Amino acid sequence: MALAGGSRFRGFGVLTRIDVQSTLKEKIGADFRPYVILGACNPQMAHEALKAEDKIGTMLPCNVVVQEIDGGEEVAAVDPVASMQAIQNASLASIAEKVRSELKAAVEAI
């Protein structure tokens, strides 16, 4: 799977990598298609977000899913703007817009 083994893409580092297929097989014996959850983080933007809102760490890093569908791969990412709407903080909202733009570009470049 593209990116699933990578550690960096367009300014985002991959902090965590969860191989859902292997985990489900190991833990409950279930078969599942190739499916990886990456915890992606842009350190500069994460720093800005943490300065604007100290509880934002509960929503970090951004999850990116790489999965096999119909013989191809699909890459999808959480929308940071939608995720952070629950927190009413204008400074955070503008940071979320920047993260959304950068994350979208990173996913589209894959």
Secondary structure, DSSP 8 states (H G I E B T S, - for coil): -TTTT-SEETTEEEEEEEEHHHHHHHHH------EEEEEEE-HHHHHHHHHH-GGGGGG-SEEEEEEEETTEEEEEE--HHHHHTTS--HHHHHHHHHHHHHHHHHHHT-
